[in-house]
Amino acid sequence: MPATAVGTARIAAHPASWRLIALWRDLEVRVFVPAQCDSLEIDEQRVHLGLRDGKKLSASLVVGADGANSFVREQAGIPARDRDY
């Protein structure tokens, strides 16, 4: 399924999330759901993302909320520690 911008009929979220989405719209933030990153490059000014559906995105800030095995974190070179529970 291709990345879609917030506000389309395919998005389901908790009501508290809709308040956050409304705030993001006021800030002119675009959220793509669902989407999968294929590439991530960081230069001095921007972050460039390639999505698996072929879309290319560029922004001054990218938030990667992609879980414990984060592609975004790994590509950005941010270390993580594994812990036994």
SEPAPA-489394 format. One record per residue: residue number from 1; residue in three letters; z, y, x of N, C-alpha, C in turn. Coordinates in nm, 3 decimals. Atoms other than C-alpha are relative to their C-alpha. Layout:
! residues N
PT / num / residuo / nc3 / nc2 / nc1 / cac3 / cac2 / cac1 / cc3 / cc2 / cc1
PT / NUM / ALA / Z / Y / X / Z / Y / X / Z / Y / X
...
***
This chain:
! residues 85
PT / num / residuo / nc3 / nc2 / nc1 / cac3 / cac2 / cac1 / cc3 / cc2 / cc1
PT / 1 / MET / 0.000 / -0.118 / 0.085 / 0.000 / 0.000 / 0.000 / 0.000 / 0.124 / 0.090
PT / 2 / PRO / 0.007 / -0.118 / -0.086 / -0.092 / 0.341 / 0.150 / 0.122 / 0.090 / -0.017
PT / 3 / ALA / -0.108 / -0.099 / 0.009 / 0.161 / 0.614 / 0.225 / -0.030 / 0.096 / -0.115
PT / 4 / THR / 0.017 / -0.093 / 0.111 / 0.219 / 0.840 / -0.073 / 0.104 / 0.108 / 0.011
PT / 5 / ALA / -0.094 / -0.112 / -0.008 / 0.383 / 1.180 / -0.094 / 0.100 / -0.009 / -0.113
PT / 6 / VAL / -0.105 / -0.002 / 0.102 / 0.707 / 1.227 / -0.285 / -0.051 / 0.071 / -0.124
PT / 7 / GLY / 0.042 / -0.061 / 0.125 / 0.654 / 1.309 / -0.648 / -0.097 / -0.088 / -0.077
PT / 8 / THR / 0.091 / 0.089 / 0.070 / 0.420 / 1.024 / -0.734 / 0.079 / -0.096 / -0.086
PT / 9 / ALA / -0.065 / 0.087 / 0.097 / 0.498 / 0.778 / -1.010 / 0.053 / -0.129 / 0.063
PT / 10 / ARG / -0.038 / 0.127 / -0.059 / 0.547 / 0.487 / -0.767 / 0.137 / 0.003 / 0.067
PT / 11 / ILE / -0.127 / -0.010 / -0.071 / 0.877 / 0.613 / -0.622 / 0.116 / -0.024 / -0.096
PT / 12 / ALA / -0.122 / 0.023 / 0.076 / 1.208 / 0.480 / -0.754 / 0.117 / 0.029 / 0.093
PT / 13 / ALA / -0.114 / -0.036 / -0.085 / 1.537 / 0.618 / -0.624 / 0.123 / 0.026 / -0.084
PT / 14 / HIS / -0.127 / -0.035 / 0.064 / 1.900 / 0.674 / -0.708 / -0.003 / 0.148 / -0.038
PT / 15 / PRO / 0.003 / -0.141 / 0.042 / 1.958 / 1.003 / -0.900 / 0.043 / 0.098 / 0.110
PT / 16 / ALA / -0.040 / -0.089 / -0.110 / 2.137 / 1.152 / -0.596 / -0.116 / 0.023 / 0.095
PT / 17 / SER / 0.116 / -0.014 / -0.086 / 1.820 / 1.088 / -0.396 / -0.098 / 0.102 / -0.056
PT / 18 / TRP / 0.092 / -0.097 / 0.060 / 1.617 / 1.292 / -0.644 / 0.046 / 0.142 / 0.029
PT / 19 / ARG / -0.049 / -0.134 / -0.036 / 1.844 / 1.591 / -0.572 / -0.042 / 0.034 / 0.143
PT / 20 / LEU / 0.044 / -0.022 / -0.138 / 1.768 / 1.550 / -0.201 / -0.150 / 0.027 / 0.005
PT / 21 / ILE / 0.145 / -0.020 / 0.003 / 1.397 / 1.521 / -0.274 / -0.033 / 0.140 / -0.049
PT / 22 / ALA / 0.022 / -0.136 / 0.050 / 1.413 / 1.844 / -0.476 / 0.029 / 0.103 / 0.109
PT / 23 / LEU / -0.031 / -0.091 / -0.111 / 1.579 / 2.017 / -0.179 / -0.110 / -0.003 / 0.104
PT / 24 / TRP / 0.107 / 0.012 / -0.099 / 1.311 / 1.882 / 0.056 / -0.124 / 0.074 / -0.045
PT / 25 / ARG / 0.118 / -0.072 / 0.052 / 1.038 / 2.022 / -0.169 / 0.016 / 0.149 / 0.024
PT / 26 / ASP / -0.023 / -0.143 / -0.024 / 1.198 / 2.367 / -0.144 / -0.019 / 0.035 / 0.147
PT / 27 / LEU / 0.016 / -0.024 / -0.143 / 1.189 / 2.331 / 0.235 / -0.141 / -0.033 / 0.049
PT / 28 / GLU / 0.138 / 0.039 / -0.032 / 0.823 / 2.221 / 0.225 / -0.005 / -0.121 / 0.093
PT / 29 / VAL / -0.003 / 0.125 / -0.075 / 0.912 / 1.880 / 0.369 / -0.082 / -0.102 / -0.077
PT / 30 / ARG / 0.077 / 0.107 / 0.064 / 0.670 / 1.596 / 0.300 / 0.062 / -0.133 / 0.038
PT / 31 / VAL / -0.057 / 0.133 / -0.021 / 0.812 / 1.248 / 0.259 / -0.107 / -0.101 / -0.039
PT / 32 / PHE / 0.100 / 0.103 / 0.027 / 0.582 / 0.946 / 0.279 / 0.071 / -0.132 / -0.022
PT / 33 / VAL / -0.067 / 0.122 / 0.039 / 0.700 / 0.635 / 0.096 / -0.097 / -0.085 / -0.081
PT / 34 / PRO / -0.034 / 0.071 / -0.121 / 0.619 / 0.356 / 0.161 / -0.104 / 0.030 / 0.108
PT / 35 / ALA / 0.091 / -0.019 / -0.112 / 0.462 / 0.395 / 0.504 / 0.052 / -0.078 / 0.119
PT / 36 / GLN / -0.039 / 0.069 / -0.122 / 0.462 / 0.206 / 0.832 / -0.064 / 0.070 / 0.118
PT / 37 / CYS / 0.050 / -0.064 / -0.122 / 0.430 / 0.368 / 1.172 / -0.072 / -0.102 / 0.086
PT / 38 / ASP / 0.076 / 0.082 / -0.092 / 0.171 / 0.229 / 1.407 / 0.010 / 0.057 / 0.141
PT / 39 / SER / -0.014 / -0.064 / -0.131 / 0.212 / 0.482 / 1.689 / 0.085 / 0.125 / -0.014
PT / 40 / LEU / -0.082 / -0.121 / -0.004 / 0.444 / 0.765 / 1.788 / -0.014 / 0.061 / 0.140
PT / 41 / GLU / 0.011 / -0.072 / -0.126 / 0.379 / 1.024 / 2.059 / 0.076 / 0.130 / -0.013
PT / 42 / ILE / -0.079 / -0.122 / 0.001 / 0.607 / 1.312 / 2.151 / -0.049 / 0.088 / 0.115
PT / 43 / ASP / 0.030 / -0.095 / -0.106 / 0.492 / 1.621 / 2.339 / 0.102 / 0.113 / -0.005
PT / 44 / GLU / -0.100 / -0.107 / -0.008 / 0.673 / 1.946 / 2.416 / 0.019 / 0.076 / -0.131
PT / 45 / GLN / -0.005 / -0.079 / 0.123 / 0.597 / 2.100 / 2.075 / 0.006 / -0.083 / -0.128
PT / 46 / ARG / 0.018 / 0.074 / 0.125 / 0.524 / 1.825 / 1.822 / 0.025 / -0.149 / 0.020
PT / 47 / VAL / -0.004 / 0.146 / 0.006 / 0.569 / 1.463 / 1.723 / -0.125 / -0.042 / -0.077
PT / 48 / HIS / 0.124 / 0.046 / 0.062 / 0.249 / 1.276 / 1.636 / 0.019 / -0.146 / -0.042
PT / 49 / LEU / -0.014 / 0.135 / 0.054 / 0.262 / 0.969 / 1.413 / -0.135 / -0.051 / -0.047
PT / 50 / GLY / 0.114 / 0.070 / 0.058 / -0.013 / 0.723 / 1.339 / 0.055 / -0.102 / -0.097
PT / 51 / LEU / -0.045 / 0.097 / 0.099 / 0.037 / 0.524 / 1.020 / -0.096 / -0.118 / -0.005
PT / 52 / ARG / 0.083 / 0.122 / 0.006 / -0.093 / 0.171 / 0.965 / -0.119 / 0.014 / -0.092
PT / 53 / ASP / 0.115 / -0.018 / 0.090 / -0.318 / 0.294 / 0.686 / -0.105 / 0.095 / 0.059
PT / 54 / GLY / 0.098 / -0.085 / -0.068 / -0.500 / 0.517 / 0.939 / 0.030 / 0.148 / -0.004
PT / 55 / LYS / -0.035 / -0.142 / 0.005 / -0.339 / 0.849 / 0.848 / 0.064 / 0.043 / 0.131
PT / 56 / LYS / -0.061 / -0.061 / -0.119 / -0.238 / 1.077 / 1.137 / 0.083 / 0.118 / -0.047
PT / 57 / LEU / -0.091 / -0.107 / 0.038 / 0.062 / 1.309 / 1.097 / 0.052 / 0.067 / 0.126
PT / 58 / SER / -0.056 / -0.075 / -0.111 / 0.199 / 1.580 / 1.323 / 0.103 / 0.097 / -0.056
PT / 59 / ALA / -0.107 / -0.086 / 0.050 / 0.527 / 1.771 / 1.283 / 0.090 / 0.040 / 0.116
PT / 60 / SER / -0.098 / -0.039 / -0.102 / 0.796 / 1.951 / 1.476 / 0.126 / -0.086 / -0.009
PT / 61 / LEU / -0.115 / 0.088 / 0.018 / 1.055 / 1.706 / 1.338 / -0.042 / -0.122 / -0.080
PT / 62 / VAL / 0.022 / 0.125 / 0.073 / 1.032 / 1.343 / 1.232 / 0.135 / -0.067 / -0.016
PT / 63 / VAL / -0.123 / 0.074 / 0.027 / 1.321 / 1.158 / 1.069 / -0.040 / -0.146 / -0.021
PT / 64 / GLY / 0.029 / 0.142 / 0.012 / 1.300 / 0.785 / 1.124 / 0.117 / -0.072 / -0.063
PT / 65 / ALA / -0.105 / 0.073 / 0.071 / 1.510 / 0.605 / 0.865 / -0.052 / -0.141 / -0.022
PT / 66 / ASP / 0.068 / 0.129 / 0.007 / 1.365 / 0.268 / 0.948 / 0.084 / -0.118 / 0.046
PT / 67 / GLY / -0.088 / 0.114 / -0.014 / 1.669 / 0.050 / 1.000 / 0.043 / -0.036 / 0.141
PT / 68 / ALA / -0.063 / 0.044 / -0.124 / 1.841 / -0.144 / 1.275 / -0.101 / -0.025 / 0.112
PT / 69 / ASN / 0.105 / 0.026 / -0.100 / 1.520 / -0.245 / 1.456 / -0.103 / 0.111 / -0.005
PT / 70 / SER / 0.080 / -0.120 / 0.023 / 1.382 / 0.108 / 1.440 / -0.117 / 0.016 / 0.096
PT / 71 / PHE / 0.120 / -0.029 / -0.077 / 1.025 / 0.151 / 1.560 / 0.006 / 0.143 / 0.055
PT / 72 / VAL / -0.007 / -0.141 / -0.041 / 1.080 / 0.528 / 1.572 / 0.098 / 0.017 / 0.115
PT / 73 / ARG / -0.099 / -0.010 / -0.107 / 1.396 / 0.497 / 1.784 / -0.052 / -0.060 / 0.129
PT / 74 / GLU / 0.052 / 0.065 / -0.120 / 1.234 / 0.253 / 2.025 / -0.111 / 0.082 / 0.065
PT / 75 / GLN / 0.111 / -0.078 / -0.055 / 0.918 / 0.462 / 2.065 / 0.046 / 0.133 / 0.060
PT / 76 / ALA / -0.054 / -0.125 / -0.052 / 1.127 / 0.776 / 2.122 / 0.086 / -0.022 / 0.124
PT / 77 / GLY / -0.079 / 0.031 / -0.119 / 1.319 / 0.596 / 2.399 / 0.150 / 0.022 / -0.019
PT / 78 / ILE / -0.142 / -0.018 / 0.029 / 1.657 / 0.629 / 2.227 / 0.068 / -0.138 / 0.006
PT / 79 / PRO / -0.064 / 0.131 / -0.012 / 1.886 / 0.344 / 2.336 / 0.090 / -0.033 / -0.119
PT / 80 / ALA / -0.093 / 0.048 / 0.104 / 2.089 / 0.136 / 2.093 / 0.082 / -0.113 / 0.059
PT / 81 / ARG / -0.087 / 0.109 / -0.043 / 2.379 / -0.100 / 2.147 / 0.010 / -0.102 / -0.111
PT / 82 / ASP / -0.023 / 0.109 / 0.095 / 2.398 / -0.437 / 1.976 / 0.147 / -0.038 / 0.007
PT / 83 / ARG / -0.139 / 0.041 / 0.005 / 2.743 / -0.542 / 1.862 / 0.015 / -0.122 / -0.088
PT / 84 / ASP / -0.035 / 0.115 / 0.083 / 2.882 / -0.868 / 1.730 / 0.102 / 0.047 / -0.103
PT / 85 / TYR / -0.096 / -0.036 / 0.106 / 3.067 / -0.836 / 1.401 / 0.099 / -0.110 / -0.020
***
